């Protein structure tokens, strides 16, 4: 039995410069952090007492024999790719809703891979987890996704991620003192808009717009370094919030579906209440919105956005982890039913 815990992420700057079509020509970078809200996956070989070989529990309960019959959009294909033939049971749950801009799909993919490698008694590096998750989402599933979410989920922490052609990437942790880290956390406010959306469709629109948004994307890439400089210097941390505002003004112009009118209303309400900046997380359209506000303004901002749910968060540094491991006892192929119960081996 295996339980993995994989964090969700918040991306501050550089989103859009991690899409393969941009990276191959220009390179890219993002500044992001994982937070103490997680995706959990429970995984084990299914005992041989059940007529169905595989049990998959997510928003549905699936009992199937052939992995290719699994309706979950990721699990069946990954089981087939990893050549897992024995019966399996997988349960998925998360602290926050899916399709909400926190990289939950990539957190799931990374956590699933971590679970299945452990089930096969293999230890893989964070680099391997990230690369495999990118391949699964971009090549196996043909999703319109970048590269930052998978890397963030695998590694954890507050990092500058740099991307170059050929799928290469570099993870550079951003070193902050405890006081600076607490100051950053005290300015972050994460609100749920109550609207979920499919990121791949919106991302597809952004990808199509890239040839006409070159200057904006180069500027968004520059903000990654500026954001790191603000955090790691003695600069007023309020400048980080102001830079977020500038970044959001550029991002919302990449595609019409990124910022529906109700998002603009939420954002302007928070700014009017004292927030310095913020952004809608992920591809856009809905999900979670991050606001950056001085601690003295938190209550005012909360009151102004009282119809939204505020989710307390802290920065976490663990990445995807196996938090429970117990070697399997049951196998479906080693013994017949009679041999299993009577202890008779051939």
N, C-alpha and C positions, 0 to 999 in steps of 0.2 A: 504494500500500500504506500502510495506517495501523495503528498500534498505540496504543491508549489504555490508560492505567493509572489506576484509580479506587480510592480507599482504602475500607476498611471502617471502621466507627465503633463507639465505645463510648458508650452513653448513661448518664449518671450520675443525673440527676434530671429529673422532669417527664414521663416517659413516660406516655402515656394522655391527657395534656392536649393532645396534638396531633391527636387524631382529629377529623374535621370536625364530627361531631355535638356534640362538646363545645366546639370552638372557636367555632362560630357563636353559641352562647349565652353563653360565659364568657371567650373568649380562652384562650390557653395559652402555655406556655414550656417549654423543655427546656435542660439543660446537657449538652453532649456534646463528644466529641473524635474526630477520625479518627486512625487508627494506621497504622504503617508495614507493613501487610499489605494486599495489593491484589488487585483483579480486573483481568485483562488481556483485551483484545479485539483480535484481529487481523482486519482487514477489507480487502478489495480487490474490484475488479471481476474476476469469474472469466474467465480467458482463454477464447477461443472454440473451443478444441480439444476440449471435453468435451461429451458428449451431454446431460448434465444441466445445467440453467441455473444452479442454486443448490447450493452445498455448505455445510452447516452442521455444525460439529464442536463438540459439547459432551460430555455423558456418552454421547451417541449420535453416529453419523455419518449425516447425512441428505443424500441426493442427490435433488433434486426440481426440477421445472420451474416449477410454480405456487407462489408464496410462501404461498398459503393452504393448501398441503399440508404445510407445515412443522409438525412436531409440537412444537417448542420453544414453551412457553407465551407467550413474549413476541415473539420475532423475527418470525414471520410477520405478526402484526398490526401491528407497528411498520413493517415494510417496506411493507405496503399503505398505512398511514396517511401515510407519507412519500413515497408514490408513486414508489418506486424500482423501475423496470421492467427495468433491465439486470441481467444475471447477476451474482451476488455470492457471495463466499466469506467466511464468518465463523467464526473459531475463538475459543472462550472457555475460559479457565482461571483459576484463582485460587489464592492462597497458602493459603487456609483453606477448609474445607468449607462448602457451602451449607446453608441452613435451620438455622443455628446461633446466631442471635441477634445477629449483627454487621451487620445491614442489608445482607446480600449481594445480596438481590434488587434493592434500590434502587441499589446500586453497579453491578450489571449493567445496569440500565435507563439510568442516567446515562451509563455508559461506552459503551453501544450507541448512544445518541443522539449523543454526542460523536463517535463514529466515523463515523456515517452523515452527519452534517452536514459533517464534514471531507471525506468521500468526495464530497459534492456541492459541495465547494469553498466552504463557508460557515463563517465564524467566528461562534460564538454565545457570549453571555456566560454566566457561572456562574448568574446569575439565571434566564436563559432555560432552561438545562439543568435546573435544579431545578424550575421551573414545569411544563415539559413532562413530566418524569419523574413528577411528582405526578399530572398529568392522565392519563398513560398507565396508571399503576397503579390510580388510583381510578375513572376514568371508562371508559377503553378496556378494561381487564382486569377491572374490577369487583372488585378485591381489598379486603379489610378492612385497610387500612393508614392510618397517620397521615401526617404531613408532614415529620417531622424527618429521616428517613433520607436522603431524596432531596436535601435541602438540605445536610446534612452531607457527603455524598459529592461533591456538586458544588463546594462551597466549600473544604472541608478546614479543619483547625485546631481549636482549642479555643474553642467559641463558646456564648454564650447565644442561643438562637433564640426569638423571640417571634412568636406567631401571632394573627391577628385575622380577623374575618369577611370573607367575600368572597375567601378564598384569599390574603390579604396576609400577608407575613412580613417580619421584620427580623433581620438577622444581626449580632450584636454580639460581636466577638472579645474574649476575656478576656485582658487584658495581664498577663503574668507575667515576672518576672526570670528569668534563666537558672538561678539557684540554686533559685528556687521551683519552676520547671518540673522540674528534675532531682529535687527532693524529692518532687514529686507522682509522677513516673514510678517512683521507687524504691519507692513504696508499693503500686504496682499489680501484681497477679498474675492472669494470665489462664489459666484451666484449661479444657480441653475435656472434657466429660462423656462424649463418645462417642455421644450420642443426638441425632439430628436430628429435626426436627418441622416441620410446616407452620404458619407463624405466622398465616396468615389465619383458620384455624379458631379458634385460641385468642383472637385479636384480636376475632373475632365475639362470643365469649362475654363479653369485657370490655366491648365496646360495649353489649351488652344489659344489662349490670349498671350502666351509668353512672347512670341515674336513682336508683339506691339507694346510690350511692357518692359523692355530691356532696361531702360533707365531706372524705372521704379525698382526692379529686382536688384540691380547693382546697388542702389541706395539702401535697400533693405539688408543686403549683405554687409554693407559698411556699418550699419547699426549694431551688428553683432559685436564688433570690436569696440564700438563706443560704449555699448552696454557693459562689456567686461571691464573696460577702463573705469567706468563710474563705480562699479561694485568694488573693485580692487584698489581704489585710491581713496583719498580723503574728500572727494567731491561730495556735494550735497546729494543724498540719496534721492531727494525729490526729482533730481535731473533724470533719474531712471524712469520715473513715471511720465515725465514730459516727453521722453524719447519713445515710450510706449504709445503715447498719443500720436506722435508723428508717424510711427510705424503703422498704427491702425488706420490712419487716414490714407496711407498708400495701399495697404492690403485690401481695404473695402472697395477700392477702385479696380482690383484685378478682374472681377467678374460681378455682374449684377446680382447674382444669387447669394453672394457672401453676406451681405448686410440687408436683410429685409427691414421694412420700415419700423417694425416693433423693436428690432435691435437698436436702431438709431435712437428711438425714444428712450429705451433703457439706458443707453450710453450717455445721452445728453442729460438725463435726469441725475445720474450719478455724478457727472461732471458739475452740474449745477449745485449739487450738495457738498462739493468739496473734493471729489476725486481728481487726481492730477492727470490721469490717463488710464488706459486699459486696452482690452481687445477681446473680441470673440475668439474663443479657442478653437483650434482645429481648422478644418476646411471652411467653416462658416455655416450660415443658414439657421443656426440654433445651437442648442446644447448649453455649455457653460460659458459665462462671460467673466473675465478677470478684470477687476478694478484695482487701481493702485492709489491708495488714499493715506494721508497722514493719520496716525493713531488718534489724534484729537478730532478727526472728522469721521471716524468709523461709525459712531452711533447715528450721526446725521445721515450718512449714506445708507445705512441699514434702514432707517425710518423712511427714507425716500424710496427705497426699493423693497418695501415691506411685503409686497405680493410675491417676491422671489425668495427662494430658499438659500440661505447663506451656509456654506459648507466650510467649517474650520479646517485648515490645512497646515502642515509643517513640511519642510523639505526633508526628504529621506535619502539615504546613501547606500542602500543595500542592493538594489537591482533585483533581478529575478533570483529567487532562492528556493531550494528544497527545504521546507520547514518541518517535514515529517517523512521518515523513511522506515519502512519495515519490510524485510524481504518477503516475497510471495510464498504462500504455502500451497495453494491449489494450482494445478496445471490441468489442462484439458486433454493433453496428448500423451502425457507420460504414462498414465495408468488407465486401464479400463475401469468402469464403475465398480465391478466386482473386486478387482485388484485393489482399488482405492479403499473400499470399506473393510475387506478381509485381510488386507496386508499381503496379498499374494502377487508376486512379481513373476513375469515370464523368465 
